[in-house]
Amino acid sequence: MSDAPILTLALTPRGQEAIKPAELIQVTGHHELTLNARRAITVLWHHAHMQGVGEGKRYTVEIDELKPTGHKGYEMVEEAIEALMRTLLVVRLPNGKTRRVQFLGGNDLDSPDRPAGVLTYSFDAMLIEILQKSTIWGKIALPIIMSFSSKYSVSLYENVAQVANLSFKTQLEYTLEEFRSMLGVPPGRYKTFGELNLHVLKPAVAEVNALAPFDLAVLPVKQGKKVVKVSVGWFKKSDEELQAAFRERQASKIGRRARIAGRAEHVLSPMPSQDRIRRRAPKISLLGSQ
C-alpha cells in the first residue's frame, strides 16, 4: 500500500462544500480584502476545483454565486474581482518558505462578449504550480461563509475548519502578530489587545459560534500584564446546537446581530465559562494553567 499523501486536487468537492487547500487558507497579505472578496476566494476556487484545475485553464462561475445573500448589486462582485487581481497573497509553502502570488489572473468581467451572468476567470500560473502539490486541505461550507457579516469571521472560520476534525488536536496557539496576520487585520489597526478584542475577536467568535458546526474559545496568554499570545480551542456542537446553527443560517440577517449577542458564549472579556469548556473540550489547555 502506498504511503504517498493524497493530493488536494485528487479529492472531489461535494455540493456546497469546498475542499480548500491549506495554502489558500493560511494566506497573509489579505488585510485589504473586503468581506465579499475573501468569500470570493473560496467560491472561485471551489468552482475551478469542480471543473478540473490545470495550468493555463479557464474556469466559469455564475456571477450570482459571488453575490452576498440578499444582494443584487453587480458592483460588489466587480469590486471583489478587481481587489483579488490587485492583491498579492503571501502563500506558505510546505518547506516553510513563502511565495507572493496574485490569486486571480485574467478574466472577462468587463467584456461585451461575456455571456450574461457568467464570469470566465483564470489563476496565477505560479499559484497553480503550488496548488497542484497541495496535500493539506480544509472543508469549507459555502453557505456558512456566505452568511457571515464580518471579514474576520471568514478568516477565523476557515482556519479552524481546516483542523476542527482532527482527533489529535483541539487547540492552536498563535503569537499576537501571527493571529492578527491570520485574521487579516490591517497593520496599525486596533493596536492594543483591548481594541482587537472589542472590534475583531468578540464579533468574529460570536458569529462563528452561532453559524458554524463547532464552537470556539479564544483566550489570551499573558506575560505579566501583557497579552503576548492567543490560544484558539474548538469542540463540536451537540445535535441540538447544530440544529440551532442551521436555523440561524436560514433565518433573515435582519436582527441576527441581536440574536447572536443574546446567546453568545465563549467570547473574550468576559471570559467564557471555564467549567463548560472543561466539560465540552477537556483537551483544551486553559491559558494561565500551564
Residue frames relative to the residue before (quaternion, step in Angstrom):
aa qw qx qy qz dx dy dz
M 1.0000 0.0000 0.0000 0.0000 0.00 0.00 0.00
S 0.4322 -0.7193 0.4853 0.2457 3.56 -0.86 0.94
D 0.2893 -0.7530 0.5688 0.1607 3.54 -1.05 0.84
A 0.3628 0.7461 -0.4875 0.2723 3.57 1.26 0.17
P 0.4944 -0.6670 0.4610 0.3134 3.61 -0.90 0.84
I 0.4952 -0.6440 0.4974 0.3043 3.55 -1.18 0.61
L 0.3856 -0.7167 0.5329 0.2316 3.55 -0.87 0.94
T 0.5720 -0.6046 0.4354 0.3431 3.56 -1.03 0.81
L 0.6821 0.5041 -0.2954 0.4397 3.58 0.94 -0.87
A 0.6037 0.5606 -0.3630 0.4354 3.60 1.22 -0.28
L 0.6026 0.5601 -0.3513 0.4469 3.58 1.25 -0.27
T 0.3539 -0.7418 0.5370 0.1900 3.57 -1.13 0.66
P 0.3683 -0.7254 0.5307 0.2379 3.62 -0.61 1.06
R 0.2040 -0.7825 0.5798 0.0994 3.56 -1.08 0.73
G 0.8708 -0.0471 0.0181 0.4890 3.53 -0.87 1.02
Q 0.7985 -0.2562 0.2390 0.4895 3.52 -0.82 -1.11
E 0.5575 0.5777 -0.4009 0.4413 3.58 1.16 0.57
A 0.2309 -0.7863 0.5628 0.1082 3.56 -0.55 1.19
I 0.2514 -0.7072 0.6374 0.1745 3.54 -1.14 0.74
K 0.0451 -0.8613 0.5042 -0.0444 3.54 0.05 1.36
P 0.4576 -0.6933 0.4771 0.2870 3.63 -0.71 1.00
A 0.5790 -0.5914 0.4331 0.3568 3.55 -1.09 0.74
E 0.6039 0.5863 -0.3520 0.4095 3.56 1.10 -0.69
L 0.7037 0.4135 -0.2609 0.5155 3.61 1.20 -0.46
I 0.6230 0.5189 -0.3427 0.4745 3.58 1.27 -0.23
Q 0.7694 0.3691 -0.1788 0.4897 3.55 0.87 -1.00
V 0.2826 0.7743 -0.5167 0.2315 3.57 1.01 0.78
T 0.1429 -0.7173 0.6634 0.1579 3.50 -1.36 0.28
G 0.6294 0.5293 -0.3932 0.4112 3.55 -1.26 0.20
H 0.5902 0.5981 -0.3536 0.4109 3.57 1.30 0.09
H 0.3286 0.8001 -0.4606 0.1993 3.58 1.27 0.26
E 0.6832 0.4717 -0.3019 0.4686 3.61 1.14 -0.47
L 0.5454 0.6363 -0.3991 0.3721 3.59 1.23 -0.22
T 0.4459 -0.6901 0.5121 0.2504 3.54 -1.01 0.89
L 0.7118 -0.4044 0.3500 0.4553 3.53 -1.35 0.06
N 0.7071 0.4673 -0.2858 0.4472 3.59 0.75 -0.98
A 0.6384 0.5195 -0.3337 0.4596 3.60 1.03 -0.71
R 0.6477 0.5092 -0.3270 0.4629 3.60 0.97 -0.78
R 0.6477 0.4911 -0.3257 0.4829 3.59 1.00 -0.73
A 0.6268 0.5681 -0.3367 0.4135 3.59 1.02 -0.81
I 0.5588 0.5960 -0.3979 0.4174 3.61 1.08 -0.62
T 0.7115 0.4545 -0.2610 0.4680 3.57 0.83 -1.00
V 0.6516 0.5163 -0.3231 0.4522 3.59 0.94 -0.84
L 0.6768 0.4844 -0.2966 0.4682 3.60 0.86 -0.91
W 0.6413 0.5101 -0.3325 0.4669 3.57 0.96 -0.80
H 0.6491 0.5444 -0.3227 0.4221 3.59 0.88 -0.96
H 0.6993 0.4595 -0.2815 0.4697 3.59 0.84 -0.92
A 0.6205 0.5193 -0.3448 0.4759 3.59 1.07 -0.64
H 0.6364 0.5362 -0.3226 0.4509 3.58 0.98 -0.87
M 0.6678 0.4975 -0.3043 0.4625 3.58 0.95 -0.84
Q 0.7144 0.4439 -0.2475 0.4810 3.59 1.13 -0.65
G 0.5605 -0.6172 0.3798 0.4008 3.58 1.28 -0.09
V 0.2089 -0.8149 0.5333 0.0891 3.56 -0.31 1.29
G 0.1800 0.7794 -0.5839 0.1382 3.56 -0.93 0.91
E 0.6372 -0.5380 0.3871 0.3933 3.56 -1.22 0.42
G 0.8433 0.1686 -0.1491 0.4880 3.55 -0.96 0.92
K 0.5128 0.6660 -0.4105 0.3535 3.57 1.27 0.11
R 0.2718 -0.7329 0.6005 0.1687 3.54 -1.24 0.58
Y 0.1984 -0.7844 0.5838 0.0675 3.53 -1.12 0.79
T 0.2358 -0.7650 0.5793 0.1533 3.56 -1.24 0.33
V 0.0024 0.7698 -0.6382 0.0050 3.53 -1.24 0.58
E 0.4902 -0.6189 0.5205 0.3253 3.55 -1.13 0.66
I 0.4992 -0.6804 0.4450 0.2998 3.57 -0.76 1.02
D 0.5857 0.5866 -0.3723 0.4175 3.59 1.07 -0.62
E 0.5901 0.5848 -0.3641 0.4209 3.60 1.17 -0.57
L 0.7051 0.4645 -0.2471 0.4755 3.57 1.20 -0.58
K 0.5780 0.5894 -0.3765 0.4204 3.57 1.26 -0.14
P 0.5251 -0.6148 0.4768 0.3448 3.58 -1.03 0.72
T 0.6078 -0.5676 0.4102 0.3743 3.56 -1.10 0.66
G 0.8195 0.2267 -0.1854 0.4926 3.54 -0.86 0.99
H 0.6519 0.4823 -0.3215 0.4889 3.60 1.28 -0.02
K 0.2361 -0.7756 0.5715 0.1271 3.55 -1.12 0.68
G 0.4938 0.7230 -0.3915 0.2831 3.57 1.31 -0.21
Y 0.3525 -0.7300 0.5550 0.1863 3.55 -0.65 1.16
E 0.6002 0.5998 -0.3625 0.3854 3.57 1.09 -0.69
M 0.6066 0.5536 -0.3606 0.4422 3.62 1.12 -0.54
V 0.6330 0.5045 -0.3202 0.4923 3.57 1.09 -0.71
E 0.6448 0.5303 -0.3166 0.4502 3.55 0.93 -0.91
E 0.6491 0.5196 -0.3080 0.4624 3.57 0.95 -0.88
A 0.6695 0.5031 -0.3000 0.4567 3.59 0.94 -0.90
I 0.6590 0.5112 -0.3121 0.4550 3.60 0.91 -0.90
E 0.6751 0.4885 -0.2986 0.4653 3.58 0.89 -0.90
A 0.6347 0.5279 -0.3291 0.4584 3.59 1.03 -0.74
L 0.6688 0.4961 -0.2994 0.4659 3.59 0.99 -0.82
M 0.6316 0.5155 -0.3323 0.4743 3.58 1.15 -0.50
R 0.7071 0.4652 -0.2601 0.4647 3.60 1.09 -0.67
T 0.6878 0.5372 -0.2816 0.3989 3.55 1.04 -0.82
L 0.2655 -0.7361 0.6022 0.1581 3.54 -1.02 0.89
L 0.1978 -0.7767 0.5908 0.0919 3.55 -0.59 1.18
V 0.2787 -0.7303 0.5964 0.1824 3.56 -1.05 0.76
V 0.1370 -0.8204 0.5550 0.0156 3.56 -0.39 1.32
R 0.3336 -0.7442 0.5498 0.1806 3.55 -0.88 0.98
L 0.2818 -0.7709 0.5537 0.1402 3.58 -0.79 1.07
P 0.6604 -0.5315 0.3480 0.4003 3.63 -1.16 0.48
N 0.6844 0.4825 -0.2890 0.4639 3.60 1.11 -0.61
G 0.6283 -0.5692 0.3225 0.4209 3.57 1.29 0.19
K 0.5792 0.5687 -0.3820 0.4419 3.57 1.23 -0.26
T 0.3159 -0.7377 0.5605 0.2046 3.55 -1.29 0.16
R 0.1334 -0.7682 0.6195 0.0911 3.55 -1.27 0.39
R 0.3233 -0.7317 0.5702 0.1871 3.55 -1.02 0.85
V 0.0859 0.7920 -0.5977 0.0903 3.56 -0.81 1.02
Q 0.4163 -0.6075 0.5921 0.3273 3.52 -1.34 0.29
F 0.4533 -0.6871 0.4826 0.2992 3.57 -0.82 0.89
L 0.8178 0.2255 -0.0818 0.5231 3.54 0.76 -1.05
G 0.2766 -0.7526 0.5797 0.1452 3.53 -0.98 0.94
G 0.8203 -0.2140 0.1679 0.5031 3.56 -1.11 -0.67
N 0.0292 0.7799 -0.6246 0.0288 3.54 -1.21 0.60
D 0.4552 -0.7096 0.4779 0.2468 3.56 -1.25 0.31
L 0.1274 0.8513 -0.5025 0.0805 3.57 1.14 0.65
D 0.7982 0.2903 -0.1435 0.5080 3.60 0.88 -0.91
S 0.4253 0.7218 -0.4639 0.2880 3.59 1.22 0.13
P 0.4426 -0.6955 0.4937 0.2766 3.63 -0.86 0.90
D 0.6658 0.5003 -0.2988 0.4659 3.59 1.23 -0.40
R 0.4571 0.6989 -0.4472 0.3202 3.60 1.28 -0.08
P 0.4845 -0.6470 0.4918 0.3237 3.62 -0.87 0.86
A 0.5554 -0.6309 0.4250 0.3360 3.56 -0.90 0.90
G 0.8408 0.2078 -0.1608 0.4733 3.54 -0.91 0.95
V 0.7056 0.4164 -0.2635 0.5092 3.62 1.23 0.03
L 0.1751 -0.7669 0.6106 0.0914 3.57 -0.98 0.91
T 0.1576 -0.7444 0.6414 0.0985 3.57 -0.97 0.91
Y 0.0445 0.8251 -0.5546 0.0982 3.58 -0.73 1.04
S 0.1913 -0.7593 0.6098 0.1226 3.55 -1.33 0.19
F 0.3905 -0.7025 0.5433 0.2427 3.55 -1.33 0.25
D 0.6407 -0.4961 0.4305 0.3974 3.51 -1.32 0.41
A 0.5252 -0.6697 0.4275 0.3047 3.60 -0.84 0.99
M 0.6673 0.4938 -0.3113 0.4627 3.62 0.98 -0.77
L 0.6053 0.5329 -0.3575 0.4711 3.59 1.16 -0.52
I 0.6323 0.5263 -0.3304 0.4627 3.59 0.95 -0.84
E 0.6214 0.5532 -0.3323 0.4443 3.58 0.99 -0.83
I 0.6618 0.4930 -0.2938 0.4822 3.57 1.05 -0.81
L 0.7127 0.4863 -0.2659 0.4299 3.57 0.79 -1.05
Q 0.5911 0.5739 -0.3691 0.4301 3.60 1.14 -0.51
K 0.7137 0.4139 -0.2447 0.5093 3.59 1.22 -0.41
S 0.4396 0.7306 -0.4387 0.2840 3.58 1.27 -0.06
T 0.0672 -0.8057 0.5882 0.0172 3.58 -0.97 0.88
I 0.6827 0.4007 -0.2770 0.5447 3.60 1.28 0.10
W 0.0512 0.8183 -0.5651 0.0920 3.56 -0.83 0.97
G 0.2417 -0.7266 0.6143 0.1904 3.51 -1.38 0.09
K 0.3700 -0.7042 0.5550 0.2433 3.58 -1.12 0.62
I 0.0887 -0.8221 0.5618 -0.0258 3.52 -0.49 1.29
A 0.2980 -0.7579 0.5562 0.1655 3.58 -0.69 1.08
L 0.4025 -0.7471 0.4772 0.2282 3.58 -0.51 1.18
P 0.6388 0.5201 -0.3616 0.4367 3.67 0.89 -0.72
I 0.6331 0.5317 -0.3405 0.4478 3.59 1.09 -0.61
I 0.7052 0.4486 -0.2973 0.4615 3.60 0.74 -0.95
M 0.6491 0.5054 -0.3285 0.4640 3.59 1.12 -0.58
S 0.6350 0.5309 -0.3278 0.4555 3.60 1.26 -0.25
F 0.5650 0.6235 -0.3879 0.3763 3.59 1.18 -0.43
S 0.2776 -0.7548 0.5714 0.1635 3.54 -1.20 0.61
S 0.7085 0.3915 -0.2410 0.5353 3.58 1.31 -0.07
K 0.4768 -0.6671 0.4905 0.2950 3.58 -0.94 0.86
Y 0.6232 0.5362 -0.3453 0.4526 3.58 1.12 -0.56
S 0.5859 0.5630 -0.3679 0.4521 3.59 1.14 -0.56
V 0.6292 0.5392 -0.3334 0.4497 3.59 1.00 -0.84
S 0.6980 0.4708 -0.2815 0.4604 3.59 0.79 -1.00
L 0.6605 0.5012 -0.3142 0.4624 3.60 0.94 -0.84
Y 0.6613 0.5121 -0.3080 0.4534 3.59 0.87 -0.93
E 0.7028 0.4765 -0.2964 0.4372 3.61 0.76 -0.98
N 0.6551 0.5086 -0.3244 0.4548 3.60 0.97 -0.75
V 0.6873 0.4432 -0.2910 0.4964 3.60 1.01 -0.71
A 0.6062 0.5644 -0.3600 0.4293 3.62 1.03 -0.72
Q 0.5968 0.5847 -0.3570 0.4177 3.58 1.12 -0.62
V 0.8019 0.2714 -0.1191 0.5188 3.59 1.05 -0.72
A 0.4542 0.7465 -0.4214 0.2423 3.60 1.23 -0.26
N 0.7268 0.4288 -0.2475 0.4761 3.61 1.10 -0.57
L 0.4605 0.6721 -0.4601 0.3529 3.58 1.25 0.13
S 0.4009 -0.7472 0.4801 0.2248 3.58 -0.78 1.03
F 0.7232 0.4525 -0.2415 0.4624 3.59 1.14 -0.57
K 0.7464 0.3282 -0.1993 0.5435 3.60 1.23 0.05
T 0.0072 -0.8091 0.5875 -0.0158 3.56 -0.86 0.95
Q 0.7923 0.1668 -0.1450 0.5688 3.58 1.20 0.19
L 0.1558 -0.7429 0.6412 0.1126 3.51 -1.32 0.45
E 0.1933 -0.7731 0.5938 0.1110 3.52 -1.12 0.66
Y 0.0978 -0.7957 0.5976 0.0091 3.54 -0.92 1.00
T 0.4576 -0.5697 0.5710 0.3741 3.52 -1.23 0.37
L 0.6515 -0.5282 0.3544 0.4135 3.55 -1.17 0.46
E 0.6587 0.5026 -0.3139 0.4635 3.59 1.00 -0.77
E 0.6245 0.5258 -0.3363 0.4695 3.61 1.02 -0.75
F 0.6631 0.5124 -0.3048 0.4526 3.56 0.96 -0.88
R 0.6352 0.5195 -0.3239 0.4709 3.57 0.98 -0.81
S 0.6681 0.4973 -0.2981 0.4663 3.59 0.96 -0.89
M 0.6362 0.5373 -0.3254 0.4479 3.58 1.00 -0.84
L 0.7025 0.4476 -0.2616 0.4876 3.57 0.97 -0.84
G 0.4049 -0.7169 0.4750 0.3105 3.57 1.18 -0.48
V 0.2617 0.7533 -0.5507 0.2467 3.57 0.98 0.87
P 0.4874 -0.6826 0.4477 0.3099 3.63 -0.70 0.96
P 0.5592 -0.6061 0.4426 0.3522 3.61 -0.99 0.78
G 0.8041 0.2680 -0.2072 0.4885 3.56 -0.91 0.91
R 0.6145 0.5360 -0.3506 0.4607 3.60 1.26 -0.20
Y 0.8387 0.0667 -0.0806 0.5345 3.59 -1.01 0.82
K 0.0198 -0.8789 0.4766 -0.0099 3.53 0.76 1.14
T 0.7301 0.3720 -0.2442 0.5187 3.59 0.99 -0.71
F 0.6025 -0.5639 0.4053 0.3935 3.56 -1.15 0.47
G 0.5983 0.5725 -0.3613 0.4287 3.58 1.07 -0.66
E 0.6636 0.4860 -0.2999 0.4833 3.57 0.99 -0.83
L 0.6402 0.5216 -0.3179 0.4659 3.58 0.98 -0.87
N 0.6445 0.5321 -0.3076 0.4547 3.55 0.97 -0.90
L 0.7141 0.4791 -0.2571 0.4409 3.55 0.81 -1.07
H 0.8036 0.3511 -0.1571 0.4542 3.57 0.74 -1.07
V 0.7701 0.3293 -0.1721 0.5185 3.60 1.15 -0.53
L 0.7740 0.4125 -0.2328 0.4202 3.57 0.48 -1.20
K 0.6672 0.5111 -0.3270 0.4320 3.59 0.75 -0.96
P 0.7075 0.4441 -0.2951 0.4638 3.64 0.71 -0.93
A 0.6773 0.5055 -0.3079 0.4371 3.60 0.91 -0.87
V 0.6655 0.4919 -0.3076 0.4695 3.59 0.88 -0.90
A 0.6533 0.5139 -0.3220 0.4533 3.58 0.91 -0.87
E 0.6818 0.4890 -0.2963 0.4564 3.59 0.93 -0.87
V 0.6378 0.5067 -0.3305 0.4767 3.60 0.97 -0.79
N 0.6694 0.5066 -0.3074 0.4480 3.59 0.89 -0.89
A 0.6719 0.5050 -0.2997 0.4513 3.58 1.08 -0.65
L 0.8076 0.3328 -0.1261 0.4702 3.59 1.03 -0.78
A 0.6812 0.5073 -0.2885 0.4420 3.63 1.10 -0.59
P 0.5601 -0.6152 0.4313 0.3489 3.61 -1.24 0.30
F 0.7132 0.3275 -0.2536 0.5655 3.59 1.24 0.27
D 0.3673 -0.6911 0.5727 0.2437 3.54 -1.33 0.34
L 0.2604 -0.7625 0.5769 0.1343 3.54 -1.19 0.62
A 0.0734 -0.7216 0.6809 0.1013 3.50 -1.32 0.48
V 0.0657 -0.7988 0.5979 0.0014 3.57 -0.60 1.15
L 0.0035 0.8357 -0.5431 0.0818 3.55 -0.47 1.23
P 0.4281 -0.7198 0.4862 0.2494 3.61 -0.99 0.79
V 0.2412 -0.7229 0.6285 0.1559 3.56 -1.19 0.66
K 0.1386 -0.8291 0.5401 0.0394 3.57 -0.68 1.08
Q 0.1632 -0.6851 0.6917 0.1598 3.46 -1.38 0.44
G 0.7773 -0.0339 -0.0371 0.6271 3.51 -0.17 1.30
K 0.7725 -0.2824 0.2329 0.5189 3.57 -0.70 -1.07
K 0.6226 0.5740 -0.3267 0.4197 3.58 1.26 -0.21
V 0.3630 -0.7020 0.5696 0.2256 3.57 -0.97 0.90
V 0.0779 -0.8283 0.5548 0.0036 3.58 -0.63 1.14
K 0.7897 0.1348 -0.0688 0.5945 3.58 1.20 -0.49
V 0.2373 -0.7293 0.6201 0.1652 3.52 -1.39 0.24
S 0.1788 -0.7720 0.6024 0.0960 3.58 -0.94 0.91
V 0.1374 -0.7836 0.6041 0.0456 3.56 -0.83 1.05
G 0.0151 -0.7959 0.6048 -0.0232 3.58 -0.62 1.13
W 0.0935 -0.8100 0.5784 0.0249 3.58 -1.11 0.63
F 0.0197 0.7779 -0.6280 -0.0031 3.54 -1.26 0.43
K 0.5897 -0.6154 0.4022 0.3345 3.54 -1.15 0.67
K 0.4878 -0.6423 0.5123 0.2950 3.51 -1.22 0.59
S 0.5196 -0.5793 0.5164 0.3575 3.53 -1.29 0.34
D 0.6861 -0.4586 0.3474 0.4452 3.58 -1.26 0.19
E 0.6488 0.5170 -0.3186 0.4585 3.57 0.97 -0.82
E 0.6708 0.4901 -0.2961 0.4713 3.59 0.98 -0.83
L 0.6124 0.5384 -0.3456 0.4644 3.60 1.08 -0.67
Q 0.6493 0.5083 -0.3121 0.4718 3.57 1.00 -0.82
A 0.6430 0.5199 -0.3222 0.4610 3.58 1.02 -0.77
A 0.6406 0.5163 -0.3186 0.4707 3.59 1.04 -0.81
F 0.6396 0.5201 -0.3208 0.4664 3.58 1.01 -0.82
R 0.6557 0.5095 -0.3139 0.4604 3.58 0.92 -0.88
E 0.6534 0.5125 -0.3212 0.4552 3.58 0.99 -0.78
R 0.6373 0.5171 -0.3319 0.4651 3.60 1.02 -0.72
Q 0.6866 0.4744 -0.2819 0.4733 3.58 1.09 -0.67
A 0.6127 0.5845 -0.3399 0.4092 3.57 1.20 -0.51
S 0.6475 -0.5098 0.3955 0.4056 3.55 -1.27 0.34
K 0.5003 -0.6452 0.4850 0.3134 3.54 -1.12 0.69
I 0.5388 0.6025 -0.4044 0.4279 3.56 1.23 -0.38
G 0.8118 0.1949 -0.1742 0.5222 3.56 -0.65 1.10
R 0.4506 0.7096 -0.4537 0.2959 3.62 1.23 -0.10
R 0.6371 0.5416 -0.3469 0.4247 3.57 0.90 -0.84
A 0.6659 0.4889 -0.3003 0.4769 3.58 0.99 -0.82
R 0.6426 0.5167 -0.3320 0.4582 3.58 1.00 -0.80
I 0.6575 0.5032 -0.3095 0.4677 3.56 0.96 -0.88
A 0.6552 0.5188 -0.3151 0.4498 3.58 0.90 -0.91
G 0.6621 0.5388 -0.3037 0.4231 3.55 1.07 -0.70
R 0.7990 0.2333 -0.1356 0.5374 3.58 1.14 -0.45
A 0.3429 0.7735 -0.4810 0.2296 3.59 1.27 0.17
E 0.0127 -0.7651 0.6435 -0.0184 3.50 -1.07 0.92
H 0.8009 0.3053 -0.2087 0.4710 3.58 -1.31 0.22
V 0.4755 0.6238 -0.4855 0.3861 3.55 0.84 0.95
L 0.5862 -0.6053 0.4154 0.3427 3.55 -1.25 0.30
S 0.8783 0.0502 -0.0304 0.4745 3.54 -1.23 0.65
P 0.3689 -0.3717 -0.7480 0.4077 1.63 0.11 2.42
M 0.6034 -0.5870 0.3992 0.3633 3.54 -1.18 0.64
P 0.5495 -0.5927 0.4613 0.3661 3.60 -1.15 0.51
S 0.6316 -0.5278 0.4052 0.3979 3.52 -1.25 0.38
Q 0.3234 -0.7736 0.5102 0.1915 3.58 -0.41 1.18
D 0.5948 0.5572 -0.3747 0.4420 3.61 1.09 -0.60
R 0.6679 0.4949 -0.3070 0.4633 3.58 0.99 -0.85
I 0.6251 0.5275 -0.3445 0.4606 3.57 1.02 -0.74
R 0.6532 0.5125 -0.3218 0.4552 3.59 0.93 -0.86
R 0.6660 0.5027 -0.3130 0.4536 3.59 0.97 -0.83
R 0.7562 0.4157 -0.2061 0.4613 3.55 0.89 -1.01
A 0.8077 0.1033 -0.0191 0.5802 3.58 1.07 -0.70
P 0.0910 -0.8619 0.4961 0.0527 3.59 0.53 1.16
K 0.6381 0.5437 -0.3404 0.4259 3.62 1.15 -0.39
I 0.5430 0.6101 -0.4163 0.3996 3.58 1.22 -0.21
S 0.3034 -0.7380 0.5763 0.1765 3.56 -0.79 1.03
L 0.3202 -0.7600 0.5303 0.1969 3.56 -0.53 1.13
L 0.5190 -0.6639 0.4447 0.3036 3.52 -0.92 0.92
G 0.7585 0.3258 -0.2735 0.4936 3.52 -1.01 0.89
S 0.6454 0.5218 -0.3261 0.4527 3.59 1.27 -0.21
Q 0.6207 0.5508 -0.3460 0.4378 3.58 1.28 -0.16
